[in-house]
């Protein structure tokens, strides 16, 4: 597949048909666009680097990973005569604009000569080494990255968070088709996925909120009945609950600012819905805590985590079935909304 020609066009499933002239269906907060799937080019370097910065979060700023090496790898793979691998998504008809997403592949095998492969292997090994050595998942992944016989292949992907999930299946399908045609990559033994997730219950005070609401309702009833003493007691209880909730929130904020490590049991929110499907097929997963930004507590920012998932090849059945699951799950998802 040519790395210069447009690779695939995709219209959002939301429609936006010219025949739909009903004014009642018009929503000014939503813009329907046609996406253009094309090969990465030199003009995309900075945009790809920004997407990588989003993916690697605070480790990007701390120098734990060299984003320029990774961005250049994406361009080199697209320009390679042997591989011609990788895709970006842009708006149809505007090739000079920044891409909304990219996907590529990086060989992580021990014998790799790729600078990006060495950079990522070192990064993942450092994350795994910092975890408990007693965790079998971490040990198995460490063995994978140091094995002379294993050939782990990273599917490197990131996209803007408001991009429709329906754009994911064609991205994964195209990169896997290109991997199959690439002589140096087609013999992989494992697929590695890396994504950013967040603690979805970090700021959940549902119990306190419910209590506060009940207290206010009871206080209102007391006032309506003229029960002044009861109203004072209820108001005092409500204020106490609020102070308790505020104190609990302050502790959470302080914990976030210190960069405390979350547990595997902590509920995680996903930026990419397909991560749930990948996790189900993964032989091993490892989640680690990103260092919190200095202003995390002030900005009430949820704790962010990185997640490594390893899927065994299993004669390509795993990936083929995974893409089919994505296609079925995301079919008919809404178009990109621009507020």
MARTIKOL-404308 format. One record per residue: residue number from 0; x negated, z, y of N, C-alpha, C in turn. Coordinates in steps of 0.1 Angstrom, whole numbers, always signed. Example, Ala and Ser with C-alpha at 12.3 -4.5 7.8 and 13.67 -1.06 7.14 Angstrom:
2
FINU lummar   n_X   n_Z   n_Y  ca_X  ca_Z  ca_Y   c_X   c_Z   c_Y
FINU      0  -132   +78   -57  -123   +78   -45  -132   +78   -33
FINU      1  -128   +71   -22  -137   +71   -11  -129   +79    +0
This chain:
339
FINU lummar   n_X   n_Z   n_Y  ca_X  ca_Z  ca_Y   c_X   c_Z   c_Y
FINU      0    -8    +0   -12    +0    +0    +0    -9    +0   +12
FINU      1    -6    -9   +21   -14   -10   +33   -13    +2   +42
FINU      2   -25    +6   +47   -25   +18   +56   -22   +14   +70
FINU      3   -20    +2   +73   -17    -3   +87    -2    -5   +89
FINU      4    +5   -10   +78   +19   -13   +79   +28    -1   +79
FINU      5   +40    -2   +84   +50    +8   +83   +53   +11   +68
FINU      6   +53   +23   +63   +54   +26   +49   +69   +27   +45
FINU      7   +77   +33   +53   +91   +34   +49   +99   +39   +61
FINU      8  +111   +33   +62  +120   +38   +73  +130   +47   +67
FINU      9  +135   +57   +74  +145   +66   +69  +154   +70   +80
FINU     10  +167   +66   +78  +177   +71   +88  +183   +84   +84
FINU     11  +185   +93   +93  +191  +106   +89  +205  +104   +83
FINU     12  +208  +113   +73  +220  +112   +66  +232  +116   +75
FINU     13  +230  +121   +87  +241  +125   +95  +249  +113  +101
FINU     14  +243  +101  +100  +251   +90  +103  +248   +85  +117
FINU     15  +257   +88  +127  +255   +83  +140  +259   +68  +140
FINU     16  +269   +64  +132  +273   +50  +131  +278   +45  +144
FINU     17  +276   +32  +147  +281   +25  +159  +296   +25  +158
FINU     18  +302   +25  +146  +316   +23  +145  +324   +36  +148
FINU     19  +316   +47  +149  +323   +60  +152  +323   +62  +167
FINU     20  +335   +58  +173  +336   +59  +187  +345   +70  +192
FINU     21  +347   +79  +183  +356   +90  +187  +349  +100  +196
FINU     22  +354  +102  +208  +348  +111  +218  +348  +125  +213
FINU     23  +358  +129  +204  +359  +143  +199  +347  +146  +190
FINU     24  +341  +136  +184  +330  +139  +175  +316  +139  +182
FINU     25  +316  +136  +195  +303  +136  +202  +298  +150  +204
FINU     26  +285  +152  +201  +278  +164  +203  +266  +162  +210
FINU     27  +265  +166  +223  +254  +163  +232  +241  +171  +228
FINU     28  +243  +181  +219  +231  +189  +215  +224  +183  +203
FINU     29  +229  +172  +197  +223  +165  +186  +220  +151  +189
FINU     30  +207  +147  +185  +203  +133  +187  +200  +127  +173
FINU     31  +207  +116  +170  +204  +110  +157  +192  +100  +159
FINU     32  +182  +101  +150  +171   +92  +151  +168   +86  +138
FINU     33  +161   +74  +139  +156   +68  +127  +141   +71  +126
FINU     34  +137   +76  +114  +123   +80  +112  +115   +68  +106
FINU     35  +102   +67  +109   +93   +57  +104   +82   +64   +97
FINU     36   +81   +61   +84   +71   +67   +75   +59   +57   +75
FINU     37   +48   +61   +80   +36   +52   +81   +23   +59   +78
FINU     38   +13   +51   +77    +0   +56   +74    -6   +63   +87
FINU     39   -13   +74   +85   -20   +81   +96   -30   +72  +102
FINU     40   -32   +73  +115   -42   +65  +122   -50   +74  +132
FINU     41   -61   +69  +138   -70   +77  +146   -62   +84  +158
FINU     42   -52   +77  +162   -44   +83  +174   -37   +95  +170
FINU     43   -36   +98  +157   -28  +110  +152   -37  +122  +150
FINU     44   -50  +121  +153   -59  +132  +150   -55  +145  +156
FINU     45   -53  +145  +169   -50  +158  +176   -36  +164  +171
FINU     46   -26  +155  +169   -13  +159  +165   -14  +165  +151
FINU     47   -21  +159  +142   -23  +165  +128   -30  +178  +129
FINU     48   -40  +179  +138   -47  +192  +139   -38  +203  +144
FINU     49   -29  +199  +153   -19  +209  +158   -10  +214  +147
FINU     50    -5  +204  +139    +3  +208  +127    -5  +217  +117
FINU     51   -18  +214  +116   -26  +223  +107   -27  +237  +114
FINU     52   -28  +237  +127   -29  +250  +134   -16  +258  +131
FINU     53    -5  +252  +131    +8  +258  +128    +7  +264  +114
FINU     54    +2  +256  +104    +2  +259   +90    -7  +271   +88
FINU     55   -19  +271   +93   -29  +282   +91   -28  +293  +101
FINU     56   -19  +292  +110   -15  +303  +119   -27  +310  +125
FINU     57   -29  +323  +125   -40  +330  +132   -53  +328  +125
FINU     58   -54  +323  +113   -67  +320  +107   -73  +307  +114
FINU     59   -64  +299  +119   -69  +287  +126   -77  +291  +139
FINU     60   -72  +301  +146   -78  +305  +159   -91  +314  +156
FINU     61   -91  +321  +144  -102  +330  +141  -114  +323  +135
FINU     62  -112  +310  +132  -123  +302  +127  -125  +304  +112
FINU     63  -115  +309  +105  -116  +310   +90  -115  +297   +83
FINU     64  -110  +287   +91  -108  +274   +85  -111  +263   +96
FINU     65  -118  +253   +92  -122  +242  +102  -111  +232  +102
FINU     66  -102  +232  +112   -91  +222  +112   -96  +208  +115
FINU     67  -106  +206  +122  -111  +193  +125  -116  +186  +112
FINU     68  -122  +193  +103  -126  +187   +90  -114  +183   +82
FINU     69  -103  +191   +82   -91  +188   +75   -84  +176   +81
FINU     70   -83  +176   +94   -76  +165  +101   -83  +151   +99
FINU     71   -97  +152   +99  -105  +140   +97  -103  +135   +82
FINU     72  -102  +144   +73  -100  +141   +59   -87  +133   +58
FINU     73   -76  +137   +64   -63  +130   +64   -65  +116   +68
FINU     74   -72  +114   +79   -74  +100   +84   -83   +92   +75
FINU     75   -94   +99   +70  -103   +92   +61   -96   +87   +48
FINU     76   -87   +95   +42   -80   +92   +30   -71   +80   +33
FINU     77   -65   +80   +45   -55   +69   +48   -63   +56   +50
FINU     78   -75   +57   +55   -83   +45   +57   -91   +40   +45
FINU     79   -92   +48   +35  -100   +45   +23   -95   +33   +16
FINU     80  -104   +24   +13  -100   +12    +5   -95   +15    -9
FINU     81  -101   +26   -15   -98   +30   -28   -85   +38   -29
FINU     82   -83   +47   -19   -71   +56   -20   -59   +51   -12
FINU     83   -62   +48    +1   -51   +45   +10   -40   +54    +9
FINU     84   -43   +67   +11   -34   +78    +8   -30   +86   +20
FINU     85   -17   +90   +21   -13   +98   +32    -2   +92   +40
FINU     86    +7  +100   +46   +18   +95   +54   +21  +104   +66
FINU     87   +25   +98   +77   +30  +106   +88   +44  +101   +91
FINU     88   +52  +110   +98   +65  +106  +102   +66  +105  +117
FINU     89   +71   +94  +122   +73   +92  +136   +87   +87  +139
FINU     90   +91   +86  +151  +103   +80  +155  +101   +65  +154
FINU     91  +111   +58  +148  +110   +43  +147  +109   +37  +161
FINU     92   +99   +28  +162   +97   +20  +174   +88   +27  +184
FINU     93   +82   +38  +181   +74   +45  +191   +61   +50  +183
FINU     94   +53   +41  +180   +41   +44  +171   +30   +52  +179
FINU     95   +31   +52  +192   +21   +60  +200   +24   +74  +201
FINU     96   +36   +78  +198   +40   +92  +199   +34  +101  +188
FINU     97   +34  +114  +190   +28  +123  +180   +37  +123  +168
FINU     98   +31  +124  +156   +39  +125  +144   +46  +139  +142
FINU     99   +58  +139  +136   +65  +151  +133   +60  +158  +121
FINU    100   +54  +150  +112   +49  +156   +99   +38  +147   +94
FINU    101   +31  +153   +84   +21  +146   +77   +20  +151   +63
FINU    102   +15  +143   +54   +12  +147   +40    +0  +139   +35
FINU    103    -9  +146   +28   -21  +140   +22   -24  +148    +9
FINU    104   -36  +145    +4   -41  +152    -8   -55  +155    -7
FINU    105   -60  +167   -12   -74  +171   -12   -78  +175   -25
FINU    106   -89  +169   -30   -94  +173   -43  -102  +186   -42
FINU    107   -98  +196   -50  -104  +209   -49  -113  +212   -61
FINU    108  -116  +202   -69  -124  +205   -81  -138  +209   -77
FINU    109  -145  +216   -86  -158  +221   -83  -168  +210   -80
FINU    110  -166  +199   -85  -176  +188   -84  -173  +179   -71
FINU    111  -163  +183   -64  -159  +175   -52  -170  +174   -42
FINU    112  -171  +162   -36  -181  +160   -25  -174  +160   -12
FINU    113  -161  +162   -11  -154  +162    +1  -156  +175    +9
FINU    114  -159  +173   +22  -161  +184   +31  -148  +192   +32
FINU    115  -136  +185   +32  -124  +192   +33  -121  +200   +20
FINU    116  -125  +194    +9  -123  +202    -4  -131  +214    -4
FINU    117  -143  +214    +0  -152  +226    +0  -146  +236   +10
FINU    118  -142  +231   +22  -136  +240   +32  -124  +248   +27
FINU    119  -115  +241   +20  -103  +247   +15  -105  +256    +3
FINU    120  -114  +252    -6  -117  +260   -17  -123  +273   -13
FINU    121  -132  +273    -3  -138  +285    +2  -127  +294    +9
FINU    122  -118  +288   +16  -108  +295   +22   -99  +302   +12
FINU    123   -94  +295    +2   -85  +301    -8   -92  +311   -16
FINU    124  -105  +309   -19  -113  +319   -27  -114  +332   -19
FINU    125  -116  +331    -6  -117  +343    +3  -104  +351    +3
FINU    126   -93  +344    +3   -80  +350    +3   -77  +357   -10
FINU    127   -81  +351   -21   -79  +357   -34   -88  +368   -37
FINU    128  -101  +367   -32  -110  +378   -33  -106  +391   -26
FINU    129   -98  +389   -16   -94  +401    -8   -82  +408   -14
FINU    130   -76  +402   -25   -65  +408   -31   -70  +417   -43
FINU    131   -61  +425   -49   -65  +433   -60   -70  +425   -72
FINU    132   -81  +429   -77   -87  +422   -88   -79  +424  -101
FINU    133   -70  +434  -101   -62  +437  -112   -50  +427  -114
FINU    134   -47  +420  -103   -35  +411  -104   -39  +399  -112
FINU    135   -32  +396  -123   -35  +385  -132   -33  +372  -125
FINU    136   -23  +371  -116   -21  +358  -109   -33  +354  -100
FINU    137   -39  +364   -93   -50  +362   -85   -62  +358   -93
FINU    138   -64  +365  -104   -76  +362  -113   -75  +348  -119
FINU    139   -63  +344  -123   -61  +331  -129   -64  +320  -119
FINU    140   -60  +322  -106   -63  +312   -96   -77  +312   -92
FINU    141   -84  +323   -92   -98  +323   -89  -106  +315  -100
FINU    142  -101  +317  -113  -108  +310  -124  -105  +295  -122
FINU    143   -94  +291  -117   -90  +277  -115  -100  +270  -105
FINU    144  -102  +277   -94  -110  +272   -83  -125  +272   -87
FINU    145  -129  +279   -97  -144  +280  -101  -146  +272  -114
FINU    146  -136  +268  -120  -138  +261  -133  -144  +248  -132
FINU    147  -153  +245  -141  -160  +232  -141  -152  +221  -147
FINU    148  -142  +225  -155  -133  +215  -162  -120  +212  -155
FINU    149  -115  +222  -147  -102  +220  -140  -104  +211  -128
FINU    150   -93  +204  -125   -93  +195  -114   -81  +198  -105
FINU    151   -81  +209   -98   -69  +212   -89   -69  +202   -77
FINU    152   -57  +198   -74   -55  +189   -63   -45  +195   -53
FINU    153   -49  +197   -41   -40  +202   -31   -31  +192   -24
FINU    154   -18  +194   -24    -9  +186   -16    -8  +192    -3
FINU    155   -15  +186    +7   -15  +192   +21    -4  +186   +29
FINU    156    +5  +195   +33   +17  +190   +41   +21  +201   +51
FINU    157   +25  +196   +63   +31  +204   +73   +40  +195   +81
FINU    158   +50  +201   +87   +60  +194   +95   +65  +203  +106
FINU    159   +71  +197  +116   +78  +205  +126   +90  +212  +120
FINU    160   +93  +224  +125  +103  +232  +118  +117  +227  +119
FINU    161  +119  +219  +129  +133  +213  +131  +135  +200  +125
FINU    162  +125  +195  +117  +127  +183  +110  +136  +185   +98
FINU    163  +145  +175   +95  +155  +177   +84  +147  +178   +71
FINU    164  +152  +187   +62  +146  +188   +49  +146  +175   +41
FINU    165  +156  +167   +44  +157  +154   +36  +145  +145   +38
FINU    166  +137  +148   +48  +125  +140   +49  +114  +143   +39
FINU    167  +115  +155   +33  +105  +160   +24  +104  +152   +11
FINU    168  +115  +149    +4  +113  +142    -9  +106  +128    -8
FINU    169  +109  +120    +2  +101  +107    +2   +86  +109    +5
FINU    170   +83  +120   +13   +69  +123   +16   +62  +126    +3
FINU    171   +68  +135    -5   +61  +140   -17   +61  +128   -27
FINU    172   +71  +120   -28   +71  +109   -37   +60   +99   -34
FINU    173   +59   +96   -21   +49   +86   -17   +35   +91   -20
FINU    174   +32  +103   -17   +18  +108   -19   +15  +109   -34
FINU    175   +25  +112   -42   +22  +113   -56   +20   +99   -62
FINU    176   +28   +89   -57   +26   +75   -61   +12   +70   -58
FINU    177    +7   +74   -46    -6   +70   -41   -17   +78   -49
FINU    178   -15   +90   -52   -24   +98   -61   -26   +91   -74
FINU    179   -15   +86   -80   -15   +80   -93   -23   +67   -93
FINU    180   -24   +60   -81   -31   +48   -80   -46   +50   -76
FINU    181   -49   +62   -72   -62   +65   -67   -71   +70   -79
FINU    182   -81   +62   -82   -89   +64   -94   -95   +78   -94
FINU    183  -100   +83   -83  -107   +95   -82   -98  +108   -83
FINU    184   -85  +106   -81   -76  +117   -80   -66  +118   -91
FINU    185   -64  +107   -98   -53  +106  -107   -54  +115  -120
FINU    186   -66  +120  -122   -69  +128  -134   -68  +143  -131
FINU    187   -60  +147  -120   -59  +161  -117   -52  +169  -128
FINU    188   -55  +182  -129   -50  +191  -139   -39  +200  -134
FINU    189   -40  +203  -121   -31  +212  -114   -28  +207  -100
FINU    190   -16  +209   -95   -13  +207   -81   -12  +220   -74
FINU    191   -18  +221   -62   -18  +233   -54   -10  +230   -42
FINU    192    -2  +240   -38    +6  +239   -26    +3  +251   -17
FINU    193    +2  +249    -4    +0  +260    +5   +10  +259   +16
FINU    194   +17  +270   +19   +27  +270   +29   +27  +284   +37
FINU    195   +34  +284   +48   +35  +296   +56   +49  +301   +54
FINU    196   +50  +314   +52   +63  +321   +50   +63  +333   +60
FINU    197   +75  +339   +61   +75  +351   +70   +84  +362   +63
FINU    198   +82  +374   +69   +90  +385   +64  +104  +385   +70
FINU    199  +114  +381   +62  +127  +379   +68  +134  +392   +70
FINU    200  +130  +403   +64  +136  +416   +66  +128  +425   +75
FINU    201  +118  +419   +82  +109  +428   +90  +116  +435  +101
FINU    202  +126  +428  +107  +133  +434  +118  +148  +437  +115
FINU    203  +151  +438  +102  +165  +440   +98  +169  +454  +100
FINU    204  +178  +457  +108  +183  +471  +111  +198  +470  +108
FINU    205  +202  +463   +98  +217  +462   +95  +224  +475   +94
FINU    206  +217  +484   +87  +224  +497   +85  +226  +504   +98
FINU    207  +216  +504  +106  +216  +511  +119  +227  +504  +128
FINU    208  +226  +490  +128  +236  +483  +136  +250  +486  +132
FINU    209  +252  +487  +119  +266  +490  +114  +270  +503  +119
FINU    210  +261  +513  +118  +264  +527  +122  +267  +527  +137
FINU    211  +259  +520  +145  +261  +520  +159  +275  +514  +162
FINU    212  +279  +504  +155  +292  +498  +158  +303  +507  +155
FINU    213  +302  +514  +143  +312  +523  +139  +313  +535  +149
FINU    214  +302  +540  +154  +302  +551  +164  +309  +547  +176
FINU    215  +306  +535  +181  +312  +530  +194  +327  +529  +192
FINU    216  +331  +524  +180  +345  +522  +177  +352  +535  +177
FINU    217  +346  +545  +170  +352  +558  +170  +353  +565  +183
FINU    218  +342  +563  +191  +342  +568  +205  +353  +563  +213
FINU    219  +356  +550  +212  +366  +543  +219  +380  +549  +215
FINU    220  +382  +551  +202  +395  +557  +198  +397  +571  +203
FINU    221  +386  +579  +203  +387  +592  +208  +391  +592  +223
FINU    222  +385  +583  +231  +388  +583  +245  +402  +579  +247
FINU    223  +407  +569  +239  +421  +564  +240  +431  +575  +237
FINU    224  +427  +584  +228  +436  +595  +224  +434  +607  +233
FINU    225  +425  +606  +243  +423  +617  +252  +415  +629  +246
FINU    226  +409  +626  +234  +401  +637  +228  +387  +638  +234
FINU    227  +386  +644  +245  +374  +645  +252  +362  +650  +244
FINU    228  +365  +661  +237  +354  +668  +230  +349  +659  +219
FINU    229  +359  +652  +212  +355  +643  +201  +348  +632  +206
FINU    230  +352  +627  +218  +345  +615  +224  +330  +619  +227
FINU    231  +328  +631  +232  +314  +635  +235  +306  +636  +223
FINU    232  +312  +641  +212  +304  +643  +200  +300  +629  +194
FINU    233  +310  +620  +195  +308  +606  +189  +298  +599  +198
FINU    234  +298  +600  +211  +289  +594  +220  +275  +599  +217
FINU    235  +274  +612  +215  +261  +618  +212  +255  +613  +199
FINU    236  +264  +611  +189  +259  +606  +176  +254  +592  +177
FINU    237  +262  +584  +185  +258  +570  +187  +244  +569  +194
FINU    238  +242  +577  +204  +229  +577  +211  +218  +581  +201
FINU    239  +220  +591  +193  +210  +596  +183  +207  +584  +173
FINU    240  +217  +577  +169  +215  +566  +160  +207  +555  +166
FINU    241  +210  +553  +179  +202  +542  +186  +187  +546  +188
FINU    242  +185  +559  +191  +171  +564  +192  +164  +563  +179
FINU    243  +171  +566  +168  +165  +564  +155  +161  +550  +152
FINU    244  +170  +541  +156  +168  +526  +153  +156  +522  +162
FINU    245  +155  +527  +174  +144  +523  +183  +131  +528  +178
FINU    246  +131  +540  +173  +119  +546  +167  +114  +538  +155
FINU    247  +124  +535  +147  +121  +527  +135  +115  +513  +139
FINU    248  +121  +507  +149  +116  +494  +154  +102  +496  +159
FINU    249   +99  +507  +166   +85  +509  +172   +75  +510  +161
FINU    250   +79  +517  +150   +69  +518  +139   +67  +505  +132
FINU    251   +77  +496  +131   +75  +483  +125   +66  +475  +134
FINU    252   +68  +476  +147   +60  +468  +157   +46  +472  +156
FINU    253   +43  +485  +155   +30  +490  +154   +23  +485  +141
FINU    254   +31  +485  +130   +26  +480  +117   +22  +466  +118
FINU    255   +30  +458  +125   +27  +444  +126   +15  +442  +134
FINU    256   +14  +449  +145    +2  +447  +154   -11  +451  +147
FINU    257   -10  +460  +137   -22  +464  +130   -25  +454  +118
FINU    258   -16  +445  +116   -18  +435  +105   -17  +441   +91
FINU    259    -8  +450   +89    -6  +455   +76    -2  +445   +66
FINU    260    -6  +447   +53    -3  +437   +43   +10  +439   +37
FINU    261   +18  +429   +35   +31  +430   +29   +30  +430   +14
FINU    262   +40  +433    +6   +40  +433    -8   +47  +420   -13
FINU    263   +45  +417   -26   +51  +406   -32   +66  +408   -33
FINU    264   +71  +420   -33   +85  +423   -34   +92  +422   -21
FINU    265   +85  +421   -10   +91  +419    +3   +98  +406    +4
FINU    266  +110  +406    +9  +118  +394   +10  +111  +384   +20
FINU    267  +110  +372   +16  +103  +362   +24  +112  +351   +29
FINU    268  +111  +347   +41  +118  +336   +46  +109  +324   +46
FINU    269  +116  +312   +44  +109  +300   +42  +110  +290   +54
FINU    270   +99  +284   +58  +100  +274   +68  +104  +260   +62
FINU    271   +99  +259   +49  +102  +247   +41  +111  +251   +30
FINU    272  +123  +246   +29  +132  +249   +18  +127  +246    +4
FINU    273  +119  +235    +4  +114  +231   -10  +104  +241   -16
FINU    274   +99  +251    -7   +90  +261   -13   +97  +269   -24
FINU    275  +110  +271   -23  +117  +278   -33  +117  +271   -46
FINU    276  +118  +258   -46  +118  +249   -58  +104  +249   -64
FINU    277   +94  +248   -55   +80  +248   -60   +76  +261   -67
FINU    278   +81  +272   -61   +78  +285   -67   +84  +287   -81
FINU    279   +95  +281   -83  +101  +282   -96   +93  +275  -107
FINU    280   +86  +264  -103   +78  +256  -113   +64  +261  -113
FINU    281   +60  +270  -104   +46  +274  -103   +42  +283  -115
FINU    282   +30  +280  -120   +24  +289  -130   +18  +301  -124
FINU    283   +13  +300  -111    +7  +311  -104   +11  +310   -89
FINU    284   +13  +321   -83   +15  +322   -68    +7  +334   -63
FINU    285    +3  +332   -50    -4  +343   -44    +0  +343   -29
FINU    286    +5  +354   -24    +9  +356   -10    +0  +366    -3
FINU    287    -5  +362    +9   -14  +371   +16    -9  +371   +31
FINU    288   -13  +382   +37    -8  +385   +51   -18  +378   +61
FINU    289   -12  +371   +70   -20  +366   +81   -23  +377   +91
FINU    290   -34  +378   +98   -36  +388  +108   -26  +385  +119
FINU    291   -21  +396  +125   -10  +395  +135   -17  +391  +148
FINU    292   -10  +383  +156   -15  +380  +170   -15  +393  +178
FINU    293   -23  +393  +188   -24  +405  +197   -11  +409  +203
FINU    294    -3  +399  +206   +10  +402  +213   +22  +402  +203
FINU    295   +19  +404  +190   +30  +403  +180   +41  +414  +183
FINU    296   +36  +427  +185   +45  +438  +187   +54  +436  +200
FINU    297   +47  +431  +210   +54  +429  +223   +65  +418  +222
FINU    298   +61  +408  +214   +70  +396  +213   +80  +397  +201
FINU    299   +80  +409  +194   +88  +411  +183   +87  +400  +173
FINU    300   +75  +396  +170   +72  +385  +160   +71  +390  +146
FINU    301   +79  +384  +137   +79  +388  +123   +65  +386  +117
FINU    302   +62  +394  +107   +49  +392  +100   +49  +379   +93
FINU    303   +37  +372   +94   +36  +359   +88   +26  +360   +76
FINU    304   +29  +352   +66   +21  +352   +54   +18  +337   +50
FINU    305    +7  +336   +42    +3  +324   +36    +6  +325   +21
FINU    306   +11  +314   +15   +14  +314    +1    +8  +302    -6
FINU    307    +0  +305   -16    -6  +295   -25    +2  +294   -38
FINU    308    +6  +282   -42   +13  +280   -54    +6  +270   -63
FINU    309    +5  +272   -76    -2  +263   -85    +8  +258   -95
FINU    310    +9  +245   -96   +18  +239  -106   +10  +231  -116
FINU    311   +11  +235  -129    +4  +227  -139    +9  +213  -140
FINU    312    +0  +204  -144    +4  +190  -144   +15  +187  -154
FINU    313   +14  +191  -166   +24  +189  -177   +28  +174  -177
FINU    314   +18  +165  -178   +21  +151  -179   +30  +145  -168
FINU    315   +28  +150  -156   +36  +146  -144   +51  +150  -144
FINU    316   +55  +155  -155   +70  +159  -155   +74  +169  -145
FINU    317   +65  +179  -143   +68  +189  -133   +70  +183  -119
FINU    318   +61  +175  -114   +62  +169  -101   +74  +160  -100
FINU    319   +76  +151  -110   +87  +142  -109  +100  +149  -109
FINU    320  +102  +159  -117  +114  +167  -117  +116  +175  -104
FINU    321  +105  +180   -99  +105  +187   -86  +110  +178   -75
FINU    322  +105  +166   -74  +110  +157   -64  +125  +154   -65
FINU    323  +129  +152   -78  +143  +150   -81  +152  +162   -76
FINU    324  +147  +174   -78  +154  +186   -74  +155  +186   -59
FINU    325  +144  +183   -52  +144  +182   -37  +154  +172   -32
FINU    326  +154  +160   -38  +164  +150   -34  +178  +155   -36
FINU    327  +181  +161   -47  +195  +166   -49  +198  +177   -40
FINU    328  +189  +186   -37  +192  +198   -29  +193  +194   -14
FINU    329  +186  +184    -9  +185  +181    +5  +194  +169    +9
FINU    330  +200  +163    -1  +209  +151    +2  +220  +155   +12
FINU    331  +221  +148   +23  +232  +151   +32  +229  +161   +42
FINU    332  +216  +166   +43  +212  +176   +53  +214  +170   +67
FINU    333  +216  +179   +77  +219  +174   +90  +207  +167   +97
FINU    334  +210  +159  +107  +199  +153  +114  +192  +162  +123
FINU    335  +181  +158  +128  +173  +167  +137  +180  +170  +150
FINU    336  +181  +183  +153  +188  +187  +165  +178  +190  +176
FINU    337  +182  +185  +188  +173  +187  +199  +182  +194  +210
FINU    338  +179  +207  +212  +187  +215  +221  +183  +212  +236
